[in-house]
Amino acid sequence: MNSHWALQTDADRIAWLTCDMAGTSTNVLSGEVVRELAEKLREVAALHPAGMVVQSGKRNGFIAGADIREFLAIRSPAQALELVRAGQSVLQQLEDLPFPTIAAVHGFALGGGLELALACTYRVGADEAALSLGLPEVLLGIHPGFGGTVRSVQLIGVRPALELMLKGRPYKGARALSVGLLDDLAPPAELAARAKSLLLRRPPRKTAPFVERLMSLGAVRPFIARQTAATLQHSVRREHYPAPYAIVELWQRYGAAGAAAYEAEARSISELMCTPSSRNLVRVFMLQDRLKGLGGDSTADFRHLHVIGAGVMGGDIAAWAAYRGMTVTLQDRSEELIQPALRRAQAFFEKRLKDPGQAADAMSRLKMDVSGGGVADADIVIEAIFENVEAKQALYAELEPKLKAGAVLATNTSSIKIETLCGKLSDPSRLVGIHFFNPVAQLQLVEVVQGASSRPQAVQDALKFTRKLDKLPLPCKSAPGFVVNRILTPYVNEAFFALEAGVPAAVIDRAAVQFGMPLGPIELSDVVGLDVSLNVGRVLGEAFHRDVPQILIKLVEQKKLGRKSGEGFYRWQDGKAQKEATQNAAEPEDLQDRLILPLLNEAVACLREGTIQDADLLDAGAVFATGFAPFRGGPLQYAKDRGVANVTHRLNELADRYGERFRPDVGWSLISP
């Protein structure tokens, strides 16, 4: 067995227990790591030290949580319960040591890593921007299982503990200190010394404030639990995401006290781990990890980005790259066209970077460049001008002689094939697509598009650039609409056709949200911009001989473009769609399938045509770009869970009712049931 823990004792009888998981750059609490921890705790107990510091031997952080890969092997709640109770037992062993213990945390302590720290007497954190302490298990469709639902409430109180668990977002250092999750913050270089000093002083152990303890009294808990559950209903549906509701119910029933609370936590998480929701959310987590691993075959060093086109997309790409530390030059035809992008960037930096100095540094990295002088020095040039083939080709012809050797030339086109755009380049092999989605700062996915002539190395370089920006790259082949717009357009168009047939917009959107989409297709189109939707619709309509909805054409002709113009399918006020009372009207029984199944059908066509390598990548693209219900695991995973035969039968029924656009693609025969 590998050795993952090291134990030493210093001259002051302080034991130092260091987690340094073998064969990986990040500590996780795998079964093997937990079993060895139990052995080390027995060993340290026999030494009778004055105290013990638990620390990490990894540079990036403390412990990231459980080993998610081990979840995939769990086949039953009973098997899950055995795993969870073993983890609980070891952390109880840590808490019961007859001397004080302290977790010295740098970088991160997440999930099981924070639960381990909670089992210590004290916690001290390295005062650095990267410090994050969190219980994000809800994002995997579960909740803390190694005592976290109990100890977090006992330490910091129900309100901050529920916030930590229900939202899945970690606390940064200052917030963690203020709520009592940390006992102290120390300069990173002094972390170990501060931890030892605190152990030797042995201050009283922290507990939740008096008001928070009152809230856990039996008479008060039902009121707070009902209020919390009502708030949850506005963001997540119980049938889609049961874990947040389980967290509230555990606290309401047991008040985070006693052995029964730990037993109930273990049984609850064991059931949740075997739900379709959790299994699919774990699948999405693994898909995300796969995308994060792309780009490793490139040695390119990206320091300078040049963006041409200072509209919403170009300006926001430039701002994001500057935020991520790159030098960025932003070009357009005049200063007046660039200034709005710089103002948006300034506001973005000030919001994201609370330190005025850091915001100023980011702004200094973003430079106006009307003349385009930055092209010659850029490691990558991204074109983000309007969607016109001739204009883009003319721009590339002007750019090509100025590019330095090895520089990547990329287009942010949303739908035009790379083969069409590169036709007049002397070296068409250097052009690739790097397609961001709007809003750039919020949407993780970026399509990296390989044309028929694109050099494989240029594609690898583009993947690496995307990861440098902390985005998720989705490699795909050049085809009309690429992947994301290709599969999204039939879904959106079907909403327009239903609207033309008399189904109210709010009813259509409600059906999609009830399926699990973050926004309905009508509201989504208003947010994206109806002119953008029409442009993509026309490109795909021409490519695949499909009708463009007349209702969309008419609104664009009337300059009703959606949120940005104040009116589209909805009227917009203060950034919110004003939905009519008909949203409460009954919906046609087939409406949800009518919306969702065309998306599935198009996904199968993309896979059959080889536009994307495999079903997992396609599901990742749908989840991280379109917001396809994560708890369903992606469109193709949903089709498999529902049953391929069921889906194709329903598509044929819809084709008989509404037209041949619903007829199942021949590629369904390639999808394993």
C-alpha positions as CSV (number, residue, x, y, z in Angstrom):
1,M,0.0,0.0,0.0
2,N,1.2,3.5,-0.8
3,S,2.1,5.8,2.0
4,H,-0.1,9.0,2.0
5,W,0.5,10.3,5.5
6,A,3.8,11.2,7.3
7,L,4.0,11.6,11.1
8,Q,6.8,13.5,13.0
9,T,7.1,14.8,16.5
10,D,9.2,17.9,17.3
11,A,11.1,18.9,20.5
12,D,8.0,20.6,22.0
13,R,6.1,17.3,21.7
14,I,3.9,18.6,18.9
15,A,3.0,15.9,16.4
16,W,2.9,16.9,12.7
17,L,0.6,14.8,10.5
18,T,1.1,15.6,6.9
19,C,-1.2,14.4,4.1
20,D,0.8,13.9,0.8
21,M,-1.2,11.5,-1.3
22,A,1.1,9.4,-3.5
23,G,1.0,9.7,-7.2
24,T,-1.2,12.8,-7.5
25,S,-0.8,16.6,-7.3
26,T,-4.0,17.0,-5.1
27,N,-4.9,15.3,-1.9
28,V,-8.3,13.5,-1.8
29,L,-9.8,11.3,0.8
30,S,-9.8,8.0,-1.1
31,G,-10.7,4.8,0.8
32,E,-7.0,4.0,1.0
33,V,-6.1,7.4,2.4
34,V,-8.9,7.2,5.0
35,R,-7.8,3.7,6.1
36,E,-4.2,4.9,6.5
37,L,-5.3,7.9,8.4
38,A,-7.0,5.6,11.0
39,E,-3.7,3.8,11.4
40,K,-1.8,7.1,11.9
41,L,-4.3,8.3,14.4
42,R,-3.8,5.2,16.5
43,E,0.0,5.6,16.2
44,V,-0.1,9.3,17.3
45,A,-2.5,8.5,20.2
46,A,0.2,6.1,21.6
47,L,2.8,8.9,21.5
48,H,0.8,11.1,23.9
49,P,1.9,14.4,22.3
50,A,1.1,17.9,23.6
51,G,-1.0,18.5,20.5
52,M,-1.1,17.7,16.7
53,V,-1.0,19.8,13.6
54,V,-2.7,18.3,10.5
55,Q,-1.3,19.8,7.3
56,S,-0.8,19.2,3.6
57,G,2.3,18.3,1.7
58,K,0.9,19.5,-1.5
59,R,1.6,23.0,-2.9
60,N,-1.9,23.7,-4.2
61,G,-4.0,23.1,-1.0
62,F,-5.1,21.0,1.9
63,I,-7.6,18.3,0.9
64,A,-10.0,18.5,-2.0
65,G,-12.6,16.1,-0.6
66,A,-13.6,12.5,-1.4
67,D,-12.3,10.6,-4.4
68,I,-15.2,11.1,-6.8
69,R,-14.0,8.2,-9.0
70,E,-14.8,5.8,-6.1
71,F,-18.5,6.9,-6.3
72,L,-18.7,5.2,-9.7
73,A,-18.2,1.8,-8.2
74,I,-21.1,2.2,-5.7
75,R,-24.0,0.0,-6.6
76,S,-26.3,0.2,-3.6
77,P,-27.2,2.3,-0.6
78,A,-25.8,-0.4,1.6
79,Q,-22.4,-0.3,-0.1
80,A,-22.4,3.5,0.1
81,L,-23.3,3.4,3.8
82,E,-20.3,1.2,4.6
83,L,-18.0,3.7,2.9
84,V,-19.6,6.7,4.6
85,R,-19.7,5.2,8.1
86,A,-16.0,4.3,7.7
87,G,-15.2,7.9,7.0
88,Q,-17.3,9.1,9.9
89,S,-15.6,6.7,12.2
90,V,-12.1,7.9,11.4
91,L,-13.0,11.6,11.8
92,Q,-14.7,10.7,15.1
93,Q,-11.4,9.0,16.1
94,L,-9.7,12.3,15.3
95,E,-12.1,14.4,17.3
96,D,-11.8,12.1,20.3
97,L,-8.0,12.3,20.6
98,P,-7.1,13.3,24.2
99,F,-5.0,16.3,23.1
100,P,-5.8,19.4,21.0
101,T,-5.5,19.2,17.2
102,I,-5.4,21.9,14.6
103,A,-5.8,21.9,10.8
104,A,-3.3,24.2,9.1
105,V,-5.1,25.0,5.8
106,H,-3.7,26.6,2.7
107,G,-5.2,26.8,-0.8
108,F,-8.4,24.9,-0.2
109,A,-10.3,22.6,2.2
110,L,-13.3,21.3,0.4
111,G,-15.9,18.6,1.1
112,G,-14.3,15.8,3.1
113,G,-11.2,18.0,3.5
114,L,-13.2,20.6,5.4
115,E,-15.0,17.9,7.3
116,L,-11.6,16.6,8.5
117,A,-10.7,20.1,9.5
118,L,-14.0,20.5,11.4
119,A,-13.1,17.4,13.4
120,C,-10.0,19.2,14.7
121,T,-10.0,21.4,17.8
122,Y,-8.9,24.4,15.9
123,R,-8.4,25.6,12.3
124,V,-5.9,28.2,11.0
125,G,-5.8,29.4,7.3
126,A,-3.1,30.9,5.1
127,D,-4.1,34.4,4.4
128,E,-4.0,34.3,0.6
129,A,-6.4,35.0,-2.2
130,A,-6.7,31.3,-3.1
131,L,-7.9,30.2,0.3
132,S,-11.4,28.6,0.0
133,L,-13.2,26.5,2.6
134,G,-16.4,24.8,1.4
135,L,-18.9,22.0,1.5
136,P,-19.8,21.7,-2.3
137,E,-21.3,18.2,-2.1
138,V,-24.7,19.5,-3.1
139,L,-23.3,20.1,-6.6
140,L,-22.9,16.3,-6.9
141,G,-26.4,15.6,-5.7
142,I,-25.4,14.7,-2.2
143,H,-24.6,16.4,1.1
144,P,-21.6,16.2,3.5
145,G,-21.3,12.6,4.9
146,F,-18.3,12.6,7.2
147,G,-20.1,14.6,9.9
148,G,-20.2,17.9,8.1
149,T,-23.9,18.4,8.4
150,V,-23.5,18.2,12.2
151,R,-20.1,19.8,13.0
152,S,-20.6,22.8,10.7
153,V,-23.8,23.8,12.5
154,Q,-22.2,23.2,15.9
155,L,-19.2,25.4,15.1
156,I,-20.7,28.3,13.2
157,G,-24.5,28.1,13.6
158,V,-27.3,27.0,11.3
159,R,-27.6,30.1,9.1
160,P,-23.9,30.2,7.8
161,A,-23.7,26.4,7.8
162,L,-26.8,26.1,5.7
163,E,-25.5,28.8,3.4
164,L,-22.2,26.9,3.0
165,M,-24.0,23.6,2.3
166,L,-27.0,24.6,0.2
167,K,-25.2,26.9,-2.2
168,G,-22.1,24.8,-2.6
169,R,-20.0,28.0,-2.8
170,P,-16.9,28.1,-0.6
171,Y,-16.1,30.8,1.9
172,K,-12.9,32.8,1.3
173,G,-10.5,33.5,4.2
174,A,-12.0,36.7,5.6
175,R,-15.6,35.3,5.5
176,A,-14.5,32.0,7.0
177,L,-12.8,33.8,9.9
178,S,-15.7,36.1,10.5
179,V,-18.2,33.3,10.9
180,G,-15.9,31.2,13.1
181,L,-15.0,28.5,10.6
182,L,-11.3,29.6,11.1
183,D,-9.7,30.5,14.4
184,D,-7.0,32.5,12.8
185,L,-5.5,33.7,9.5
186,A,-1.8,33.8,9.1
187,P,0.7,34.9,6.4
188,P,1.4,31.8,4.3
189,A,5.0,31.7,5.4
190,E,4.0,31.7,9.0
191,L,1.1,29.1,8.8
192,A,2.9,26.3,10.5
193,A,4.3,28.5,13.3
194,R,0.9,30.1,13.9
195,A,-0.7,26.7,14.1
196,K,1.8,25.5,16.6
197,S,1.5,28.7,18.7
198,L,-2.2,28.3,18.9
199,L,-1.9,24.7,20.0
200,L,0.4,25.6,22.8
201,R,-1.8,28.4,24.0
202,R,-4.9,26.1,23.9
203,P,-7.6,28.8,23.8
204,P,-11.3,27.8,24.4
205,R,-12.8,25.8,21.5
206,K,-15.1,27.9,19.4
207,T,-18.9,27.1,19.3
208,A,-21.8,28.7,17.4
209,P,-23.0,32.1,18.7
210,F,-25.8,32.1,21.3
211,V,-28.4,33.3,18.8
212,E,-27.5,30.5,16.3
213,R,-27.7,27.9,19.1
214,L,-31.2,29.2,19.9
215,M,-32.2,28.6,16.4
216,S,-31.4,24.9,16.8
217,L,-33.9,24.5,19.6
218,G,-36.7,22.0,18.8
219,A,-39.4,24.6,19.0
220,V,-37.7,27.0,16.6
221,R,-36.4,24.5,14.0
222,P,-39.6,23.8,12.1
223,F,-40.2,27.5,11.4
224,I,-36.7,28.1,10.0
225,A,-36.8,24.8,8.1
226,R,-40.1,25.8,6.4
227,Q,-38.7,29.2,5.5
228,T,-35.5,27.7,4.1
229,A,-37.4,25.1,2.0
230,A,-39.7,27.8,0.6
231,T,-36.7,29.8,-0.5
232,L,-35.1,26.7,-2.0
233,Q,-38.2,26.2,-4.2
234,H,-37.4,29.4,-6.1
235,S,-34.0,28.0,-7.3
236,V,-34.2,24.2,-7.3
237,R,-37.0,21.7,-7.6
238,R,-37.1,18.9,-5.1
239,E,-37.7,16.2,-7.7
240,H,-34.7,17.3,-9.7
241,Y,-32.3,18.1,-6.8
242,P,-33.3,16.3,-3.6
243,A,-30.0,16.9,-1.7
244,P,-30.6,20.5,-0.5
245,Y,-34.0,19.5,0.9
246,A,-32.4,16.5,2.6
247,I,-29.9,18.9,4.3
248,V,-32.7,21.0,5.7
249,E,-34.7,18.0,6.9
250,L,-31.7,16.5,8.7
251,W,-31.2,19.7,10.6
252,Q,-34.9,20.1,11.4
253,R,-35.2,16.6,12.7
254,Y,-32.0,16.2,14.7
255,G,-30.8,19.8,15.3
256,A,-27.2,18.8,14.5
257,A,-26.8,17.0,17.9
258,G,-26.1,13.5,19.1
259,A,-25.1,10.2,17.6
260,A,-28.5,10.0,15.8
261,A,-27.6,13.0,13.7
262,Y,-24.5,11.3,12.4
263,E,-26.3,8.1,11.7
264,A,-29.1,9.9,9.9
265,E,-26.5,11.9,7.8
266,A,-24.9,8.6,6.8
267,R,-28.1,6.9,5.8
268,S,-29.4,10.0,3.9
269,I,-26.2,10.5,1.8
270,S,-26.1,6.7,1.1
271,E,-29.6,6.9,-0.4
272,L,-28.8,10.1,-2.3
273,M,-25.6,8.6,-3.8
274,C,-27.7,6.0,-5.7
275,T,-30.3,8.4,-7.1
276,P,-30.3,9.2,-10.9
277,S,-29.8,12.9,-10.0
278,S,-26.5,12.2,-8.1
279,R,-25.2,9.7,-10.6
280,N,-25.8,12.2,-13.4
281,L,-24.2,15.1,-11.5
282,V,-21.2,13.0,-10.8
283,R,-21.0,12.2,-14.5
284,V,-21.1,15.9,-15.3
285,F,-18.3,16.4,-12.8
286,M,-16.2,13.8,-14.6
287,L,-17.0,15.3,-18.0
288,Q,-15.8,18.7,-16.7
289,D,-12.6,17.1,-15.5
290,R,-12.1,15.6,-19.0
291,L,-12.5,19.0,-20.6
292,K,-10.1,20.6,-18.1
293,G,-7.5,18.0,-19.2
294,L,-7.5,19.1,-22.8
295,G,-4.7,21.2,-24.4
296,G,-1.8,19.3,-22.7
297,D,-0.2,18.5,-26.0
298,S,0.7,22.1,-26.7
299,T,3.9,23.9,-25.6
300,A,2.6,27.3,-26.7
301,D,3.0,30.2,-24.2
302,F,0.2,32.7,-24.5
303,R,1.0,36.1,-23.1
304,H,-0.5,38.6,-25.6
305,L,-4.0,38.4,-27.1
306,H,-5.1,40.7,-29.9
307,V,-8.9,41.0,-30.4
308,I,-10.4,42.6,-33.5
309,G,-14.0,43.8,-33.0
310,A,-14.9,45.7,-29.8
311,G,-18.6,44.8,-29.8
312,V,-20.2,42.8,-26.9
313,M,-18.4,39.6,-27.7
314,G,-15.0,41.0,-28.7
315,G,-14.9,43.4,-25.8
316,D,-15.9,40.8,-23.3
317,I,-13.4,38.3,-24.6
318,A,-10.7,40.9,-24.3
319,A,-11.8,41.9,-20.7
320,W,-11.9,38.2,-19.6
321,A,-8.3,37.6,-21.0
322,A,-7.0,40.7,-19.2
323,Y,-8.7,39.5,-16.0
324,R,-6.9,36.2,-16.4
325,G,-3.6,38.0,-16.6
326,M,-2.9,38.4,-20.3
327,T,-1.8,41.5,-22.1
328,V,-4.6,42.4,-24.5
329,T,-4.8,44.8,-27.4
330,L,-8.4,45.6,-28.6
331,Q,-8.9,46.9,-32.1
332,D,-11.8,48.4,-33.9
333,R,-12.3,51.1,-36.5
334,S,-12.3,54.1,-34.1
335,E,-11.8,55.0,-30.4
336,E,-15.5,55.7,-30.1
337,L,-16.2,52.0,-30.9
338,I,-13.7,50.7,-28.4
339,Q,-14.6,53.0,-25.4
340,P,-17.8,51.2,-24.5
341,A,-15.9,47.9,-24.2
342,L,-13.3,49.6,-22.0
343,R,-16.0,51.0,-19.7
344,R,-17.6,47.6,-19.4
345,A,-14.3,46.1,-18.7
346,Q,-13.6,48.7,-15.9
347,A,-16.9,47.9,-14.3
348,F,-16.3,44.2,-14.5
349,F,-12.8,44.4,-13.0
350,E,-14.1,46.6,-10.1
351,K,-16.9,44.1,-9.4
352,R,-14.8,40.9,-9.6
353,L,-11.6,42.3,-8.1
354,K,-12.4,43.9,-4.8
355,D,-8.9,45.2,-4.4
356,P,-8.7,48.6,-6.3
357,G,-5.0,47.9,-7.0
358,Q,-5.8,44.6,-8.7
359,A,-8.6,46.1,-10.7
360,A,-6.2,48.9,-11.9
361,D,-3.6,46.2,-12.8
362,A,-6.2,44.3,-14.9
363,M,-7.2,47.5,-16.7
364,S,-3.6,48.4,-17.4
365,R,-3.3,45.1,-19.3
366,L,-6.2,46.0,-21.6
367,K,-5.1,48.5,-24.3
368,M,-7.0,50.3,-27.0
369,D,-5.3,49.7,-30.4
370,V,-7.1,51.4,-33.3
371,S,-4.2,51.0,-35.7
372,G,-3.7,47.2,-35.0
373,G,-0.1,47.5,-34.0
374,G,-0.6,44.7,-31.4
375,V,-1.0,42.1,-34.2
376,A,2.7,41.7,-34.8
377,D,3.4,40.9,-31.1
378,A,0.4,38.8,-30.4
379,D,0.6,35.1,-29.6
380,I,-3.0,34.7,-30.6
381,V,-5.3,36.9,-32.7
382,I,-9.1,36.5,-32.4
383,E,-11.5,38.0,-34.9
384,A,-14.9,39.0,-33.5
385,I,-16.4,41.2,-36.1
386,F,-19.9,40.9,-37.6
387,E,-21.0,37.7,-39.3
388,N,-20.1,38.5,-42.9
389,V,-18.0,36.1,-44.9
390,E,-16.5,38.7,-47.3
391,A,-15.6,41.1,-44.4
392,K,-13.9,38.3,-42.5
393,Q,-12.0,37.1,-45.5
394,A,-10.7,40.6,-46.3
395,L,-9.6,41.0,-42.7
396,Y,-7.6,37.8,-42.7
397,A,-5.9,38.7,-45.9
398,E,-4.8,41.9,-44.2
399,L,-3.7,40.2,-41.0
400,E,-1.9,37.2,-42.4
401,P,1.4,39.0,-43.4
402,K,1.6,40.7,-40.0
403,L,1.3,37.6,-37.9
404,K,4.4,36.3,-36.2
405,A,5.4,32.7,-36.8
406,G,3.5,30.3,-34.6
407,A,0.8,32.8,-33.7
408,V,-2.8,31.4,-33.7
409,L,-5.3,33.0,-35.9
410,A,-8.9,32.4,-34.7
411,T,-12.4,33.4,-35.4
412,N,-15.2,33.7,-32.9
413,T,-17.9,33.0,-35.6
414,S,-20.9,31.3,-34.2
415,S,-22.0,29.5,-37.3
416,I,-19.9,30.0,-40.4
417,K,-17.8,27.1,-41.5
418,I,-14.0,27.4,-41.1
419,E,-13.6,26.1,-44.7
420,T,-15.6,29.0,-46.0
421,L,-13.6,31.6,-44.0
422,C,-10.1,30.4,-44.8
423,G,-10.6,30.2,-48.5
424,K,-8.4,33.2,-49.3
425,L,-5.6,32.7,-46.8
426,S,-2.2,31.8,-48.2
427,D,-1.9,29.3,-45.3
428,P,-5.5,28.2,-44.5
429,S,-4.1,25.6,-42.0
430,R,-3.5,28.3,-39.4
431,L,-7.2,29.3,-39.0
432,V,-9.2,27.7,-36.2
433,G,-12.5,28.6,-34.5
434,I,-12.6,29.7,-30.9
435,H,-16.2,30.3,-30.3
436,F,-17.2,31.9,-26.9
437,F,-20.7,32.2,-25.7
438,N,-22.5,35.2,-24.3
439,P,-22.1,36.3,-21.6
440,V,-18.4,35.5,-21.7
441,A,-17.7,35.8,-18.0
442,Q,-20.5,33.5,-17.0
443,L,-20.5,30.7,-19.6
444,Q,-17.7,28.2,-19.1
445,L,-17.7,26.4,-22.5
446,V,-15.8,27.5,-25.6
447,E,-16.0,25.6,-28.8
448,V,-12.6,24.9,-30.4
449,V,-13.4,24.3,-34.1
450,Q,-11.2,22.4,-36.5
451,G,-11.6,23.1,-40.2
452,A,-10.7,20.5,-42.9
453,S,-7.4,22.4,-43.4
454,S,-6.7,23.4,-39.8
455,R,-3.3,22.1,-38.5
456,P,-3.7,19.7,-35.6
457,Q,-1.1,21.7,-33.6
458,A,-3.1,24.9,-34.1
459,V,-6.1,23.1,-32.6
460,Q,-4.0,21.9,-29.7
461,D,-2.7,25.5,-29.2
462,A,-6.3,26.8,-29.2
463,L,-7.3,24.2,-26.6
464,K,-4.4,25.3,-24.4
465,F,-5.3,29.0,-24.8
466,T,-8.9,28.2,-23.7
467,R,-7.7,26.5,-20.6
468,K,-5.3,29.4,-19.8
469,L,-8.5,31.5,-19.7
470,D,-10.0,28.9,-17.3
471,K,-12.7,28.0,-19.8
472,L,-13.8,24.5,-20.8
473,P,-12.8,23.7,-24.4
474,L,-15.0,21.6,-26.5
475,P,-13.2,20.3,-29.6
476,C,-15.4,19.8,-32.6
477,K,-15.3,19.7,-36.4
478,S,-16.3,22.6,-38.6
479,A,-20.0,22.2,-39.6
480,P,-22.9,24.6,-39.8
481,G,-23.6,25.8,-36.3
482,F,-20.8,23.6,-35.0
483,V,-22.2,21.7,-32.0
484,V,-24.0,23.9,-29.5
485,N,-26.0,26.2,-31.9
486,R,-26.7,23.1,-34.1
487,I,-28.4,21.2,-31.3
488,L,-30.0,24.3,-29.6
489,T,-31.6,25.7,-32.7
490,P,-34.2,23.0,-33.3
491,Y,-35.2,23.3,-29.6
492,V,-35.6,27.1,-29.9
493,N,-37.3,26.9,-33.3
494,E,-39.9,24.4,-32.0
495,A,-40.7,26.9,-29.3
496,F,-41.3,29.5,-32.0
497,F,-43.5,27.1,-34.0
498,A,-45.5,26.3,-30.8
499,L,-45.9,30.1,-30.2
500,E,-47.2,30.5,-33.8
501,A,-49.7,27.8,-33.1
502,G,-51.1,29.7,-30.2
503,V,-49.3,28.3,-27.1
504,P,-48.4,31.3,-24.9
505,A,-44.7,32.2,-24.5
506,A,-44.8,31.9,-20.7
507,V,-46.3,28.4,-20.9
508,I,-43.6,27.3,-23.3
509,D,-40.9,28.6,-21.1
510,R,-42.5,27.0,-18.0
511,A,-42.5,23.6,-19.7
512,A,-38.8,23.9,-20.4
513,V,-37.9,25.0,-16.9
514,Q,-40.0,22.2,-15.4
515,F,-37.8,19.8,-17.5
516,G,-34.8,21.3,-15.9
517,M,-33.6,24.1,-18.2
518,P,-32.3,27.2,-16.5
519,L,-34.3,29.4,-18.9
520,G,-37.1,28.7,-21.3
521,P,-36.3,28.9,-25.0
522,I,-38.4,32.1,-25.6
523,E,-36.7,34.0,-22.8
524,L,-33.3,32.6,-23.8
525,S,-33.8,33.9,-27.3
526,D,-34.7,37.4,-26.0
527,V,-31.5,37.3,-23.8
528,V,-29.2,36.2,-26.6
529,G,-30.8,38.7,-29.1
530,L,-33.4,37.8,-31.7
531,D,-31.1,39.1,-34.5
532,V,-28.4,36.6,-33.4
533,S,-31.0,33.8,-33.2
534,L,-32.2,34.7,-36.7
535,N,-28.7,34.8,-38.2
536,V,-27.9,31.3,-36.8
537,G,-31.4,30.1,-37.8
538,R,-30.8,31.2,-41.4
539,V,-27.4,29.6,-41.7
540,L,-28.7,26.3,-40.4
541,G,-32.0,26.6,-42.3
542,E,-30.0,26.9,-45.5
543,A,-27.6,24.1,-44.6
544,F,-30.3,21.6,-43.6
545,H,-33.3,22.9,-45.7
546,R,-35.4,23.9,-42.7
547,D,-37.9,26.7,-42.3
548,V,-37.0,29.7,-40.3
549,P,-40.0,30.7,-38.0
550,Q,-41.9,33.7,-39.5
551,I,-42.6,35.1,-36.0
552,L,-38.8,35.5,-35.5
553,I,-38.3,37.2,-38.8
554,K,-41.2,39.7,-38.2
555,L,-39.9,40.7,-34.7
556,V,-36.4,41.4,-36.1
557,E,-37.8,43.4,-39.0
558,Q,-39.7,45.5,-36.3
559,K,-36.3,46.0,-34.5
560,K,-37.7,44.1,-31.5
561,L,-34.5,42.3,-30.7
562,G,-35.1,41.1,-27.1
563,R,-33.7,42.3,-23.9
564,K,-31.1,44.6,-25.5
565,S,-33.8,46.7,-27.3
566,G,-36.3,46.5,-24.4
567,E,-38.8,44.2,-26.2
568,G,-38.8,41.0,-28.1
569,F,-41.1,38.1,-27.4
570,Y,-41.4,39.7,-23.9
571,R,-41.2,43.3,-22.8
572,W,-38.2,43.8,-20.6
573,Q,-38.0,46.1,-17.5
574,D,-35.0,46.4,-15.3
575,G,-33.4,43.4,-16.9
576,K,-36.4,41.1,-16.3
577,A,-38.9,39.6,-18.7
578,Q,-42.5,40.8,-18.0
579,K,-44.5,37.6,-18.4
580,E,-48.2,37.7,-18.9
581,A,-50.7,36.0,-16.6
582,T,-51.2,33.1,-19.2
583,Q,-48.1,31.5,-17.7
584,N,-50.5,29.7,-15.4
585,A,-52.5,28.3,-18.3
586,A,-52.5,24.6,-19.0
587,E,-49.9,23.3,-21.4
588,P,-50.4,20.8,-24.2
589,E,-49.5,17.3,-23.0
590,D,-46.8,16.8,-25.6
591,L,-45.2,20.3,-25.2
592,Q,-42.2,19.2,-23.2
593,D,-41.3,16.4,-25.6
594,R,-42.0,18.7,-28.5
595,L,-39.3,21.1,-27.2
596,I,-36.7,18.7,-25.9
597,L,-36.7,15.7,-28.3
598,P,-35.6,17.8,-31.4
599,L,-32.5,18.7,-29.4
600,L,-31.8,15.1,-28.7
601,N,-32.4,14.2,-32.4
602,E,-30.0,16.8,-33.6
603,A,-27.4,15.7,-31.0
604,V,-27.6,12.2,-32.5
605,A,-27.1,13.7,-36.0
606,C,-24.0,15.6,-34.8
607,L,-22.6,12.4,-33.4
608,R,-23.4,10.4,-36.6
609,E,-21.7,13.0,-38.8
610,G,-18.6,13.0,-36.7
611,T,-18.9,16.7,-35.9
612,I,-17.9,15.7,-32.3
613,Q,-15.8,12.8,-31.2
614,D,-18.1,11.0,-28.8
615,A,-21.3,11.1,-26.8
616,D,-19.6,12.2,-23.6
617,L,-18.2,15.3,-25.2
618,L,-21.6,16.2,-26.8
619,D,-23.3,15.9,-23.4
620,A,-20.6,18.1,-21.9
621,G,-21.2,20.7,-24.5
622,A,-24.9,20.7,-24.0
623,V,-24.6,21.0,-20.2
624,F,-21.9,23.6,-20.0
625,A,-23.1,25.8,-22.9
626,T,-26.9,25.4,-23.2
627,G,-27.6,24.7,-19.5
628,F,-29.2,21.3,-20.5
629,A,-30.5,20.0,-17.1
630,P,-27.3,18.8,-15.4
631,F,-29.2,16.3,-13.2
632,R,-30.1,14.5,-16.4
633,G,-26.5,14.1,-17.4
634,G,-26.8,15.6,-20.9
635,P,-29.1,14.9,-23.8
636,L,-27.7,11.6,-24.9
637,Q,-27.5,10.3,-21.3
638,Y,-31.1,11.4,-20.8
639,A,-32.1,9.5,-24.0
640,K,-30.4,6.3,-22.6
641,D,-32.0,6.7,-19.2
642,R,-35.4,7.2,-20.8
643,G,-34.9,4.5,-23.3
644,V,-33.8,4.9,-26.9
645,A,-36.8,3.0,-28.2
646,N,-39.1,5.2,-26.2
647,V,-37.5,8.4,-27.6
648,T,-37.6,7.2,-31.2
649,H,-41.2,6.1,-30.9
650,R,-42.2,9.4,-29.4
651,L,-40.3,11.2,-32.2
652,N,-42.3,9.3,-34.8
653,E,-45.5,10.2,-33.0
654,L,-44.6,13.9,-33.1
655,A,-43.5,13.6,-36.8
656,D,-47.0,12.2,-37.7
657,R,-48.6,15.1,-35.7
658,Y,-46.4,18.1,-36.6
659,G,-44.2,17.2,-39.6
660,E,-41.1,15.4,-40.8
661,R,-38.7,17.6,-38.9
662,F,-39.4,15.2,-35.9
663,R,-38.5,12.0,-37.8
664,P,-35.8,10.1,-35.9
665,D,-32.3,10.5,-37.3
666,V,-30.8,7.3,-38.7
667,G,-28.0,7.7,-36.1
668,W,-30.2,6.5,-33.3
669,S,-29.2,2.9,-34.2
670,L,-25.6,3.8,-33.1
671,I,-26.8,4.8,-29.6
672,S,-26.5,1.9,-27.1
673,P,-29.7,1.4,-25.2
